[in-house]
Amino acid sequence: MNLIDTLNWRYAAKRMTSEKVSDTKVTEILEAINLTATSAGMQPFRVIVVSNPEIKAKLQAASFNPQVSESSHLLVFASYSHVSQAHVDEYISLVAKTRNVPLESLDPFKEKLSAFASMPEEFVKTWAAKQAYIALGTAIVAAANLKVDSTPMEGFDNAAFDEILGLSEKGLQSAVILALGYRNEELDPYAKAKKVRIPLDELTITLN
């Protein structure tokens, strides 16, 4: 199946069965997230993978969608609440090690990234959350490619999620969540509904 066929198959499942997504498929989705594009490659977010039923039940109580507890795995995209110089230094060291280049050769790049450490907190939070959303998009496509259903959701109590998962002490805040599982066609009236999209020529504006 090609990409467009796969995306036509994909939809945000409203109800899920109890079938579990294999560890192999979950790992592949996480690997795709790890390879997603982010600003300067900094990846200012982490992905919390929740499969424990008791934890999902607690999160369900702080959300508005049954997919949270019905999911096989719930991915919580948690973005940085701030960027410190230590974050920048650690990333620069990783670049040098990965590409086998002298650390000092990255000084100009490091200087540019160090500006994040002095930027207003709200700017950094917004920027980091946007990077998490880019990763969310990658995860949705990766899941569809594996014929795993997914449901992206913003309908949850961020503060409660942060407390339940202990995110604040990690310098993180929940941005968006993604339920992974398999569609329940008996309970979901939209499982076989035709996808509704505006015509492509309305969506796009071409400047030649």
Backbone as JSON Lines, residues from 0, in Angstrom:
{"i":0,"aa":"M","n":[0.84,-1.19,0.0],"ca":[0.0,0.0,0.0],"c":[0.89,1.25,0.0]}
{"i":1,"aa":"N","n":[0.58,2.2,-0.91],"ca":[1.41,3.4,-0.96],"c":[0.99,4.4,0.12]}
{"i":2,"aa":"L","n":[1.74,5.49,0.21],"ca":[1.53,6.45,1.3],"c":[0.12,7.03,1.31]}
{"i":3,"aa":"I","n":[-0.37,7.45,0.15],"ca":[-1.7,8.07,0.1],"c":[-2.78,7.07,0.48]}
{"i":4,"aa":"D","n":[-2.67,5.83,0.03],"ca":[-3.63,4.8,0.43],"c":[-3.58,4.59,1.95]}
{"i":5,"aa":"T","n":[-2.37,4.59,2.5],"ca":[-2.2,4.41,3.94],"c":[-2.85,5.54,4.72]}
{"i":6,"aa":"L","n":[-2.68,6.77,4.24],"ca":[-3.26,7.93,4.92],"c":[-4.78,7.98,4.76]}
{"i":7,"aa":"N","n":[-5.29,7.43,3.66],"ca":[-6.74,7.32,3.51],"c":[-7.31,6.29,4.47]}
{"i":8,"aa":"W","n":[-6.53,5.24,4.74],"ca":[-6.95,4.22,5.7],"c":[-6.96,4.78,7.12]}
{"i":9,"aa":"R","n":[-6.01,5.64,7.42],"ca":[-5.85,6.2,8.76],"c":[-6.99,7.14,9.12]}
{"i":10,"aa":"Y","n":[-7.41,7.06,10.34],"ca":[-8.33,8.05,10.9],"c":[-8.12,8.04,12.42]}
{"i":11,"aa":"A","n":[-8.66,9.02,13.1],"ca":[-8.5,9.08,14.54],"c":[-9.55,8.17,15.17]}
{"i":12,"aa":"A","n":[-9.13,6.97,15.55],"ca":[-10.06,5.98,16.1],"c":[-10.72,6.51,17.37]}
{"i":13,"aa":"K","n":[-12.05,6.43,17.41],"ca":[-12.8,6.95,18.56],"c":[-12.94,5.91,19.68]}
{"i":14,"aa":"R","n":[-12.91,4.65,19.32],"ca":[-12.93,3.57,20.3],"c":[-11.94,2.51,19.85]}
{"i":15,"aa":"M","n":[-11.35,1.81,20.84],"ca":[-10.33,0.82,20.53],"c":[-10.64,-0.52,21.18]}
{"i":16,"aa":"T","n":[-10.14,-1.58,20.58],"ca":[-10.32,-2.92,21.13],"c":[-9.26,-3.16,22.2]}
{"i":17,"aa":"S","n":[-9.29,-4.35,22.78],"ca":[-8.3,-4.69,23.81],"c":[-7.04,-5.31,23.21]}
{"i":18,"aa":"E","n":[-6.98,-5.42,21.88],"ca":[-5.8,-6.02,21.24],"c":[-4.56,-5.17,21.49]}
{"i":19,"aa":"K","n":[-3.47,-5.83,21.82],"ca":[-2.23,-5.12,22.12],"c":[-1.38,-4.92,20.87]}
{"i":20,"aa":"V","n":[-0.73,-3.8,20.8],"ca":[0.24,-3.53,19.74],"c":[1.55,-4.2,20.15]}
{"i":21,"aa":"S","n":[2.17,-4.9,19.24],"ca":[3.4,-5.63,19.57],"c":[4.52,-4.68,19.96]}
{"i":22,"aa":"D","n":[5.42,-5.17,20.79],"ca":[6.58,-4.38,21.19],"c":[7.4,-3.95,19.98]}
{"i":23,"aa":"T","n":[7.47,-4.83,18.98],"ca":[8.24,-4.52,17.77],"c":[7.67,-3.31,17.06]}
{"i":24,"aa":"K","n":[6.35,-3.26,16.95],"ca":[5.72,-2.12,16.26],"c":[5.83,-0.84,17.08]}
{"i":25,"aa":"V","n":[5.66,-0.96,18.39],"ca":[5.81,0.23,19.24],"c":[7.22,0.79,19.13]}
{"i":26,"aa":"T","n":[8.2,-0.1,19.13],"ca":[9.6,0.33,19.01],"c":[9.84,1.02,17.68]}
{"i":27,"aa":"E","n":[9.25,0.5,16.61],"ca":[9.44,1.13,15.3],"c":[8.81,2.51,15.25]}
{"i":28,"aa":"I","n":[7.66,2.68,15.89],"ca":[7.03,3.99,15.96],"c":[7.92,4.96,16.75]}
{"i":29,"aa":"L","n":[8.48,4.49,17.85],"ca":[9.37,5.33,18.65],"c":[10.65,5.69,17.89]}
{"i":30,"aa":"E","n":[11.15,4.75,17.11],"ca":[12.33,5.03,16.29],"c":[12.01,6.1,15.25]}
{"i":31,"aa":"A","n":[10.81,6.04,14.68],"ca":[10.4,7.07,13.72],"c":[10.33,8.44,14.4]}
{"i":32,"aa":"I","n":[9.79,8.47,15.62],"ca":[9.73,9.72,16.37],"c":[11.14,10.26,16.6]}
{"i":33,"aa":"N","n":[12.06,9.37,16.93],"ca":[13.44,9.78,17.19],"c":[14.11,10.35,15.95]}
{"i":34,"aa":"L","n":[13.62,9.97,14.77],"ca":[14.19,10.45,13.51],"c":[13.45,11.66,12.95]}
{"i":35,"aa":"T","n":[12.45,12.14,13.66],"ca":[11.66,13.25,13.15],"c":[12.48,14.54,13.06]}
{"i":36,"aa":"A","n":[12.01,15.45,12.25],"ca":[12.66,16.76,12.14],"c":[12.35,17.59,13.38]}
{"i":37,"aa":"T","n":[13.36,18.28,13.92],"ca":[13.14,19.25,14.99],"c":[14.08,20.43,14.76]}
{"i":38,"aa":"S","n":[13.73,21.56,15.33],"ca":[14.52,22.77,15.17],"c":[15.95,22.56,15.68]}
{"i":39,"aa":"A","n":[16.92,22.74,14.78],"ca":[18.34,22.57,15.1],"c":[18.67,21.14,15.53]}
{"i":40,"aa":"G","n":[17.71,20.23,15.38],"ca":[17.93,18.85,15.79],"c":[17.98,18.65,17.29]}
{"i":41,"aa":"M","n":[17.46,19.62,18.06],"ca":[17.64,19.58,19.51],"c":[16.69,18.63,20.25]}
{"i":42,"aa":"Q","n":[15.58,18.26,19.62],"ca":[14.61,17.35,20.24],"c":[14.24,17.79,21.66]}
{"i":43,"aa":"P","n":[13.64,18.98,21.82],"ca":[13.33,19.49,23.16],"c":[12.04,18.9,23.74]}
{"i":44,"aa":"F","n":[11.94,17.6,23.73],"ca":[10.78,16.91,24.28],"c":[11.2,15.47,24.61]}
{"i":45,"aa":"R","n":[10.36,14.81,25.36],"ca":[10.55,13.39,25.64],"c":[9.2,12.71,25.42]}
{"i":46,"aa":"V","n":[9.23,11.41,25.19],"ca":[8.0,10.65,24.96],"c":[7.82,9.65,26.1]}
{"i":47,"aa":"I","n":[6.75,9.81,26.85],"ca":[6.44,8.9,27.94],"c":[5.53,7.8,27.38]}
{"i":48,"aa":"V","n":[5.96,6.56,27.46],"ca":[5.2,5.43,26.92],"c":[4.49,4.74,28.08]}
{"i":49,"aa":"V","n":[3.15,4.79,28.06],"ca":[2.36,4.24,29.16],"c":[1.55,3.04,28.68]}
{"i":50,"aa":"S","n":[1.84,1.88,29.23],"ca":[1.05,0.68,28.92],"c":[0.45,0.09,30.2]}
{"i":51,"aa":"N","n":[0.89,0.55,31.35],"ca":[0.39,0.06,32.64],"c":[-1.09,0.45,32.81]}
{"i":52,"aa":"P","n":[-1.98,-0.53,32.97],"ca":[-3.42,-0.24,33.07],"c":[-3.77,0.69,34.23]}
{"i":53,"aa":"E","n":[-3.09,0.55,35.36],"ca":[-3.4,1.39,36.52],"c":[-3.05,2.85,36.25]}
{"i":54,"aa":"I","n":[-1.91,3.06,35.61],"ca":[-1.53,4.44,35.28],"c":[-2.46,5.02,34.23]}
{"i":55,"aa":"K","n":[-2.82,4.21,33.23],"ca":[-3.75,4.67,32.2],"c":[-5.1,5.03,32.83]}
{"i":56,"aa":"A","n":[-5.53,4.28,33.83],"ca":[-6.8,4.57,34.51],"c":[-6.74,5.93,35.21]}
{"i":57,"aa":"K","n":[-5.61,6.23,35.83],"ca":[-5.44,7.53,36.48],"c":[-5.46,8.66,35.45]}
{"i":58,"aa":"L","n":[-4.8,8.41,34.32],"ca":[-4.77,9.43,33.27],"c":[-6.15,9.58,32.63]}
{"i":59,"aa":"Q","n":[-6.88,8.47,32.54],"ca":[-8.24,8.52,31.99],"c":[-9.12,9.47,32.8]}
{"i":60,"aa":"A","n":[-8.95,9.44,34.11],"ca":[-9.75,10.3,34.98],"c":[-9.44,11.78,34.77]}
{"i":61,"aa":"A","n":[-8.3,12.06,34.16],"ca":[-7.9,13.45,33.91],"c":[-8.0,13.8,32.43]}
{"i":62,"aa":"S","n":[-8.8,13.01,31.69],"ca":[-8.95,13.27,30.26],"c":[-10.41,13.1,29.86]}
{"i":63,"aa":"F","n":[-10.71,13.35,28.62],"ca":[-12.1,13.38,28.17],"c":[-12.38,12.39,27.03]}
{"i":64,"aa":"N","n":[-11.48,11.44,26.83],"ca":[-11.63,10.5,25.73],"c":[-11.36,9.07,26.21]}
{"i":65,"aa":"P","n":[-12.23,8.12,25.86],"ca":[-12.04,6.74,26.32],"c":[-10.81,6.05,25.77]}
{"i":66,"aa":"Q","n":[-10.23,6.6,24.69],"ca":[-9.05,5.97,24.09],"c":[-7.86,5.96,25.04]}
{"i":67,"aa":"V","n":[-7.85,6.84,26.01],"ca":[-6.72,6.89,26.95],"c":[-6.58,5.56,27.68]}
{"i":68,"aa":"S","n":[-7.67,5.04,28.2],"ca":[-7.62,3.76,28.91],"c":[-7.76,2.57,27.98]}
{"i":69,"aa":"E","n":[-8.45,2.75,26.85],"ca":[-8.65,1.64,25.91],"c":[-7.4,1.34,25.09]}
{"i":70,"aa":"S","n":[-6.51,2.3,25.0],"ca":[-5.33,2.13,24.14],"c":[-4.44,0.99,24.61]}
{"i":71,"aa":"S","n":[-3.7,0.44,23.67],"ca":[-2.66,-0.54,24.01],"c":[-1.51,0.2,24.68]}
{"i":72,"aa":"H","n":[-1.11,1.3,24.07],"ca":[-0.05,2.15,24.6],"c":[-0.47,3.61,24.43]}
{"i":73,"aa":"L","n":[-0.2,4.4,25.43],"ca":[-0.46,5.83,25.35],"c":[0.89,6.56,25.32]}
{"i":74,"aa":"L","n":[1.09,7.35,24.27],"ca":[2.32,8.15,24.16],"c":[2.01,9.57,24.63]}
{"i":75,"aa":"V","n":[2.74,10.01,25.63],"ca":[2.59,11.38,26.12],"c":[3.81,12.17,25.65]}
{"i":76,"aa":"F","n":[3.58,13.13,24.79],"ca":[4.67,13.98,24.3],"c":[4.84,15.12,25.29]}
{"i":77,"aa":"A","n":[5.96,15.12,25.98],"ca":[6.22,16.1,27.03],"c":[7.37,17.01,26.6]}
{"i":78,"aa":"S","n":[7.09,18.28,26.46],"ca":[8.09,19.22,25.96],"c":[8.85,19.88,27.11]}
{"i":79,"aa":"Y","n":[10.03,20.4,26.79],"ca":[10.85,21.08,27.79],"c":[10.13,22.32,28.3]}
{"i":80,"aa":"S","n":[10.24,22.57,29.6],"ca":[9.69,23.8,30.17],"c":[10.72,24.92,30.12]}
{"i":81,"aa":"H","n":[11.98,24.56,29.89],"ca":[13.04,25.55,29.71],"c":[14.23,24.88,29.01]}
{"i":82,"aa":"V","n":[15.1,25.68,28.46],"ca":[16.35,25.18,27.87],"c":[17.51,25.84,28.59]}
{"i":83,"aa":"S","n":[18.35,25.05,29.21],"ca":[19.49,25.58,29.96],"c":[20.77,25.47,29.12]}
{"i":84,"aa":"Q","n":[21.8,26.12,29.59],"ca":[23.09,26.0,28.91],"c":[23.57,24.55,28.96]}
{"i":85,"aa":"A","n":[23.22,23.85,30.03],"ca":[23.6,22.43,30.14],"c":[22.96,21.6,29.03]}
{"i":86,"aa":"H","n":[21.7,21.92,28.69],"ca":[21.04,21.23,27.58],"c":[21.83,21.44,26.29]}
{"i":87,"aa":"V","n":[22.21,22.69,26.06],"ca":[22.94,23.03,24.84],"c":[24.3,22.32,24.81]}
{"i":88,"aa":"D","n":[25.02,22.37,25.93],"ca":[26.34,21.74,26.0],"c":[26.24,20.23,25.74]}
{"i":89,"aa":"E","n":[25.24,19.61,26.32],"ca":[25.06,18.16,26.15],"c":[24.78,17.83,24.68]}
{"i":90,"aa":"Y","n":[23.95,18.65,24.04],"ca":[23.62,18.4,22.64],"c":[24.85,18.59,21.75]}
{"i":91,"aa":"I","n":[25.61,19.64,22.0],"ca":[26.8,19.9,21.2],"c":[27.8,18.74,21.35]}
{"i":92,"aa":"S","n":[27.93,18.23,22.55],"ca":[28.83,17.09,22.78],"c":[28.36,15.86,22.0]}
{"i":93,"aa":"L","n":[27.04,15.66,21.93],"ca":[26.48,14.54,21.18],"c":[26.76,14.7,19.69]}
{"i":94,"aa":"V","n":[26.62,15.92,19.18],"ca":[26.91,16.17,17.76],"c":[28.37,15.85,17.46]}
{"i":95,"aa":"A","n":[29.27,16.33,18.31],"ca":[30.7,16.11,18.09],"c":[31.03,14.62,18.11]}
{"i":96,"aa":"K","n":[30.46,13.89,19.07],"ca":[30.72,12.46,19.19],"c":[30.15,11.69,18.02]}
{"i":97,"aa":"T","n":[28.91,12.02,17.64],"ca":[28.23,11.3,16.57],"c":[28.92,11.51,15.22]}
{"i":98,"aa":"R","n":[29.34,12.73,14.98],"ca":[29.93,13.07,13.68],"c":[31.46,13.02,13.69]}
{"i":99,"aa":"N","n":[32.01,12.69,14.87],"ca":[33.46,12.56,15.01],"c":[34.19,13.82,14.55]}
{"i":100,"aa":"V","n":[33.78,14.94,15.11],"ca":[34.42,16.22,14.8],"c":[34.9,16.85,16.1]}
{"i":101,"aa":"P","n":[35.91,17.7,16.04],"ca":[36.4,18.37,17.26],"c":[35.31,19.22,17.89]}
{"i":102,"aa":"L","n":[35.21,19.18,19.21],"ca":[34.19,19.93,19.92],"c":[34.28,21.42,19.61]}
{"i":103,"aa":"E","n":[35.52,21.93,19.53],"ca":[35.68,23.37,19.31],"c":[35.22,23.81,17.92]}
{"i":104,"aa":"S","n":[35.16,22.87,16.98],"ca":[34.71,23.23,15.63],"c":[33.22,23.57,15.61]}
{"i":105,"aa":"L","n":[32.53,23.22,16.67],"ca":[31.09,23.49,16.76],"c":[30.78,24.74,17.56]}
{"i":106,"aa":"D","n":[31.81,25.51,17.93],"ca":[31.6,26.71,18.74],"c":[30.61,27.7,18.12]}
{"i":107,"aa":"P","n":[30.68,27.98,16.8],"ca":[29.71,28.92,16.21],"c":[28.26,28.42,16.35]}
{"i":108,"aa":"F","n":[28.08,27.1,16.14],"ca":[26.76,26.49,16.28],"c":[26.31,26.57,17.73]}
{"i":109,"aa":"K","n":[27.22,26.27,18.65],"ca":[26.91,26.31,20.07],"c":[26.5,27.71,20.5]}
{"i":110,"aa":"E","n":[27.18,28.72,19.98],"ca":[26.87,30.09,20.34],"c":[25.45,30.46,19.93]}
{"i":111,"aa":"K","n":[25.03,30.01,18.75],"ca":[23.67,30.29,18.29],"c":[22.64,29.61,19.19]}
{"i":112,"aa":"L","n":[22.88,28.36,19.51],"ca":[21.92,27.62,20.32],"c":[21.88,28.12,21.76]}
{"i":113,"aa":"S","n":[22.98,28.67,22.23],"ca":[23.03,29.16,23.61],"c":[22.05,30.3,23.85]}
{"i":114,"aa":"A","n":[21.58,30.91,22.77],"ca":[20.61,31.99,22.92],"c":[19.31,31.48,23.55]}
{"i":115,"aa":"F","n":[19.02,30.2,23.36],"ca":[17.8,29.64,23.95],"c":[17.81,29.73,25.47]}
{"i":116,"aa":"A","n":[19.0,29.65,26.05],"ca":[19.13,29.65,27.51],"c":[18.74,30.99,28.13]}
{"i":117,"aa":"S","n":[18.75,32.05,27.33],"ca":[18.42,33.37,27.86],"c":[17.08,33.9,27.32]}
{"i":118,"aa":"M","n":[16.37,33.09,26.55],"ca":[15.09,33.52,26.0],"c":[13.98,33.43,27.05]}
{"i":119,"aa":"P","n":[12.93,34.23,26.9],"ca":[11.81,34.19,27.87],"c":[11.22,32.78,27.97]}
{"i":120,"aa":"E","n":[10.81,32.41,29.17],"ca":[10.32,31.06,29.43],"c":[9.13,30.7,28.54]}
{"i":121,"aa":"E","n":[8.2,31.62,28.37],"ca":[7.01,31.32,27.57],"c":[7.37,31.07,26.11]}
{"i":122,"aa":"F","n":[8.37,31.79,25.6],"ca":[8.82,31.56,24.23],"c":[9.38,30.15,24.09]}
{"i":123,"aa":"V","n":[10.21,29.76,25.04],"ca":[10.82,28.42,24.99],"c":[9.77,27.34,25.11]}
{"i":124,"aa":"K","n":[8.79,27.52,25.99],"ca":[7.73,26.53,26.16],"c":[6.94,26.35,24.87]}
{"i":125,"aa":"T","n":[6.61,27.46,24.22],"ca":[5.86,27.4,22.96],"c":[6.68,26.73,21.87]}
{"i":126,"aa":"W","n":[7.94,27.12,21.77],"ca":[8.84,26.54,20.77],"c":[8.98,25.04,20.98]}
{"i":127,"aa":"A","n":[9.21,24.62,22.21],"ca":[9.41,23.2,22.5],"c":[8.15,22.4,22.21]}
{"i":128,"aa":"A","n":[6.99,22.95,22.55],"ca":[5.73,22.25,22.29],"c":[5.51,22.08,20.79]}
{"i":129,"aa":"K","n":[5.89,23.07,20.01],"ca":[5.75,22.95,18.55],"c":[6.61,21.81,18.01]}
{"i":130,"aa":"Q","n":[7.79,21.63,18.59],"ca":[8.65,20.53,18.16],"c":[8.01,19.18,18.48]}
{"i":131,"aa":"A","n":[7.33,19.12,19.64],"ca":[6.63,17.89,20.02],"c":[5.52,17.57,19.03]}
{"i":132,"aa":"Y","n":[4.86,18.61,18.53],"ca":[3.78,18.4,17.56],"c":[4.32,17.88,16.23]}
{"i":133,"aa":"I","n":[5.51,18.34,15.84],"ca":[6.12,17.8,14.63],"c":[6.34,16.3,14.8]}
{"i":134,"aa":"A","n":[6.84,15.92,15.98],"ca":[7.07,14.5,16.28],"c":[5.76,13.72,16.29]}
{"i":135,"aa":"L","n":[4.7,14.34,16.8],"ca":[3.39,13.71,16.8],"c":[2.97,13.33,15.39]}
{"i":136,"aa":"G","n":[3.15,14.25,14.45],"ca":[2.79,13.97,13.06],"c":[3.55,12.78,12.5]}
{"i":137,"aa":"T","n":[4.83,12.72,12.81],"ca":[5.64,11.59,12.37],"c":[5.12,10.29,12.96]}
{"i":138,"aa":"A","n":[4.76,10.32,14.23],"ca":[4.26,9.12,14.92],"c":[2.96,8.62,14.29]}
{"i":139,"aa":"I","n":[2.07,9.54,13.94],"ca":[0.79,9.17,13.33],"c":[1.01,8.45,12.0]}
{"i":140,"aa":"V","n":[1.91,9.0,11.18],"ca":[2.18,8.38,9.87],"c":[2.89,7.03,10.05]}
{"i":141,"aa":"A","n":[3.83,6.98,10.99],"ca":[4.54,5.72,11.24],"c":[3.59,4.63,11.71]}
{"i":142,"aa":"A","n":[2.65,4.99,12.58],"ca":[1.68,4.02,13.06],"c":[0.8,3.52,11.92]}
{"i":143,"aa":"A","n":[0.34,4.44,11.1],"ca":[-0.51,4.05,9.97],"c":[0.23,3.13,9.01]}
{"i":144,"aa":"N","n":[1.5,3.39,8.82],"ca":[2.31,2.55,7.94],"c":[2.38,1.11,8.44]}
{"i":145,"aa":"L","n":[2.24,0.93,9.76],"ca":[2.27,-0.4,10.38],"c":[0.87,-0.95,10.6]}
{"i":146,"aa":"K","n":[-0.14,-0.24,10.1],"ca":[-1.54,-0.61,10.3],"c":[-1.9,-0.65,11.79]}
{"i":147,"aa":"V","n":[-1.35,0.32,12.49],"ca":[-1.7,0.53,13.9],"c":[-2.54,1.8,13.96]}
{"i":148,"aa":"D","n":[-3.69,1.72,14.59],"ca":[-4.53,2.9,14.72],"c":[-3.97,3.84,15.79]}
{"i":149,"aa":"S","n":[-4.26,5.11,15.61],"ca":[-3.79,6.09,16.59],"c":[-4.8,7.22,16.71]}
{"i":150,"aa":"T","n":[-4.8,7.86,17.85],"ca":[-5.7,8.98,18.1],"c":[-4.93,10.08,18.8]}
{"i":151,"aa":"P","n":[-4.67,11.2,18.1],"ca":[-4.03,12.33,18.77],"c":[-5.07,13.1,19.58]}
{"i":152,"aa":"M","n":[-4.69,13.54,20.77],"ca":[-5.65,14.21,21.65],"c":[-5.03,15.37,22.42]}
{"i":153,"aa":"E","n":[-5.81,16.45,22.51],"ca":[-5.45,17.57,23.36],"c":[-6.42,17.7,24.54]}
{"i":154,"aa":"G","n":[-7.48,16.89,24.51],"ca":[-8.51,16.98,25.53],"c":[-8.13,16.27,26.82]}
{"i":155,"aa":"F","n":[-7.24,16.88,27.58],"ca":[-6.85,16.31,28.87],"c":[-6.37,17.43,29.79]}
{"i":156,"aa":"D","n":[-6.33,17.12,31.06],"ca":[-5.9,18.08,32.07],"c":[-4.37,18.01,32.16]}
{"i":157,"aa":"N","n":[-3.71,18.98,31.55],"ca":[-2.24,18.97,31.49],"c":[-1.61,18.93,32.88]}
{"i":158,"aa":"A","n":[-2.13,19.73,33.77],"ca":[-1.56,19.79,35.12],"c":[-1.66,18.45,35.82]}
{"i":159,"aa":"A","n":[-2.81,17.78,35.66],"ca":[-3.0,16.47,36.29],"c":[-2.07,15.43,35.67]}
{"i":160,"aa":"F","n":[-1.94,15.45,34.35],"ca":[-1.02,14.53,33.68],"c":[0.41,14.75,34.18]}
{"i":161,"aa":"D","n":[0.79,16.02,34.28],"ca":[2.15,16.34,34.74],"c":[2.4,15.79,36.14]}
{"i":162,"aa":"E","n":[1.38,15.9,37.0],"ca":[1.53,15.42,38.38],"c":[1.57,13.89,38.42]}
{"i":163,"aa":"I","n":[0.67,13.24,37.71],"ca":[0.6,11.78,37.72],"c":[1.9,11.17,37.19]}
{"i":164,"aa":"L","n":[2.46,11.77,36.16],"ca":[3.66,11.23,35.52],"c":[4.96,11.82,36.08]}
{"i":165,"aa":"G","n":[4.84,12.74,37.02],"ca":[6.03,13.34,37.63],"c":[6.88,14.11,36.63]}
{"i":166,"aa":"L","n":[6.22,14.86,35.77],"ca":[6.95,15.54,34.69],"c":[7.65,16.83,35.14]}
{"i":167,"aa":"S","n":[7.04,17.56,36.05],"ca":[7.59,18.86,36.45],"c":[9.01,18.74,36.98]}
{"i":168,"aa":"E","n":[9.25,17.72,37.82],"ca":[10.59,17.55,38.38],"c":[11.61,17.14,37.34]}
{"i":169,"aa":"K","n":[11.12,16.73,36.18],"ca":[12.02,16.38,35.07],"c":[12.21,17.56,34.11]}
{"i":170,"aa":"G","n":[11.59,18.7,34.44],"ca":[11.68,19.87,33.57],"c":[10.84,19.73,32.32]}
{"i":171,"aa":"L","n":[9.75,18.95,32.42],"ca":[8.89,18.68,31.27],"c":[7.46,19.1,31.56]}
{"i":172,"aa":"Q","n":[6.69,19.27,30.48],"ca":[5.26,19.52,30.62],"c":[4.54,18.82,29.47]}
{"i":173,"aa":"S","n":[3.41,18.2,29.78],"ca":[2.68,17.47,28.74],"c":[2.16,18.43,27.68]}
{"i":174,"aa":"A","n":[2.35,18.05,26.41],"ca":[1.94,18.9,25.31],"c":[0.76,18.31,24.55]}
{"i":175,"aa":"V","n":[0.87,17.03,24.21],"ca":[-0.16,16.35,23.42],"c":[0.01,14.86,23.65]}
{"i":176,"aa":"I","n":[-1.07,14.08,23.45],"ca":[-0.98,12.64,23.67],"c":[-1.44,11.88,22.43]}
{"i":177,"aa":"L","n":[-0.97,10.64,22.31],"ca":[-1.33,9.81,21.16],"c":[-1.63,8.4,21.66]}
{"i":178,"aa":"A","n":[-2.88,7.97,21.46],"ca":[-3.26,6.61,21.82],"c":[-2.93,5.68,20.65]}
{"i":179,"aa":"L","n":[-2.33,4.54,20.95],"ca":[-2.03,3.52,19.94],"c":[-2.86,2.28,20.24]}
{"i":180,"aa":"G","n":[-3.42,1.67,19.21],"ca":[-4.22,0.47,19.41],"c":[-4.86,0.04,18.1]}
{"i":181,"aa":"Y","n":[-6.04,-0.56,18.22],"ca":[-6.75,-1.03,17.03],"c":[-8.21,-0.63,17.13]}
{"i":182,"aa":"R","n":[-8.73,-0.11,16.05],"ca":[-10.09,0.42,16.0],"c":[-11.13,-0.64,16.35]}
{"i":183,"aa":"N","n":[-12.13,-0.21,17.11],"ca":[-13.25,-1.07,17.46],"c":[-14.42,-0.69,16.56]}
{"i":184,"aa":"E","n":[-14.59,-1.43,15.47],"ca":[-15.59,-1.07,14.47],"c":[-17.01,-1.25,14.98]}
{"i":185,"aa":"E","n":[-17.21,-2.04,16.03],"ca":[-18.54,-2.24,16.58],"c":[-19.0,-1.04,17.4]}
{"i":186,"aa":"L","n":[-18.06,-0.4,18.1],"ca":[-18.41,0.72,18.98],"c":[-18.17,2.09,18.35]}
{"i":187,"aa":"D","n":[-17.36,2.13,17.29],"ca":[-16.98,3.41,16.69],"c":[-17.79,3.65,15.42]}
{"i":188,"aa":"P","n":[-18.74,4.57,15.44],"ca":[-19.57,4.84,14.27],"c":[-18.81,5.47,13.11]}
{"i":189,"aa":"Y","n":[-17.6,5.94,13.38],"ca":[-16.83,6.59,12.32],"c":[-15.79,5.66,11.68]}
{"i":190,"aa":"A","n":[-15.73,4.43,12.14],"ca":[-14.7,3.51,11.66],"c":[-14.75,3.29,10.15]}
{"i":191,"aa":"K","n":[-15.94,3.3,9.58],"ca":[-16.08,3.06,8.15],"c":[-16.59,4.29,7.4]}
{"i":192,"aa":"A","n":[-16.6,5.42,8.08],"ca":[-17.08,6.65,7.45],"c":[-16.07,7.18,6.44]}
{"i":193,"aa":"K","n":[-16.57,7.79,5.4],"ca":[-15.7,8.35,4.37],"c":[-14.96,9.57,4.93]}
{"i":194,"aa":"K","n":[-13.69,9.66,4.62],"ca":[-12.88,10.78,5.1],"c":[-13.35,12.09,4.45]}
{"i":195,"aa":"V","n":[-13.51,13.12,5.25],"ca":[-13.97,14.42,4.76],"c":[-12.79,15.39,4.69]}
{"i":196,"aa":"R","n":[-12.48,15.85,3.5],"ca":[-11.4,16.81,3.3],"c":[-11.79,17.8,2.22]}
{"i":197,"aa":"I","n":[-11.32,19.03,2.33],"ca":[-11.59,20.01,1.29],"c":[-10.78,19.66,0.05]}
{"i":198,"aa":"P","n":[-11.2,20.12,-1.14],"ca":[-10.44,19.84,-2.37],"c":[-9.01,20.37,-2.26]}
{"i":199,"aa":"L","n":[-8.11,19.68,-2.89],"ca":[-6.69,20.05,-2.82],"c":[-6.45,21.47,-3.34]}
{"i":200,"aa":"D","n":[-7.21,21.87,-4.37],"ca":[-6.98,23.21,-4.92],"c":[-7.49,24.32,-3.99]}
{"i":201,"aa":"E","n":[-8.3,23.95,-3.0],"ca":[-8.68,24.92,-1.97],"c":[-7.66,24.97,-0.85]}
{"i":202,"aa":"L","n":[-7.06,23.82,-0.57],"ca":[-6.07,23.74,0.51],"c":[-4.78,24.45,0.14]}
{"i":203,"aa":"T","n":[-4.41,24.35,-1.12],"ca":[-3.09,24.84,-1.53],"c":[-3.19,26.15,-2.31]}
{"i":204,"aa":"I","n":[-2.21,26.98,-2.13],"ca":[-2.07,28.22,-2.9],"c":[-0.72,28.15,-3.58]}
{"i":205,"aa":"T","n":[-0.72,28.05,-4.9],"ca":[0.52,27.88,-5.66],"c":[0.97,29.2,-6.24]}
{"i":206,"aa":"L","n":[2.19,29.56,-5.96],"ca":[2.79,30.79,-6.51],"c":[3.86,30.42,-7.51]}
{"i":207,"aa":"N","n":[3.58,30.56,-8.77],"ca":[4.56,30.19,-9.82],"c":[5.39,31.41,-10.25]}
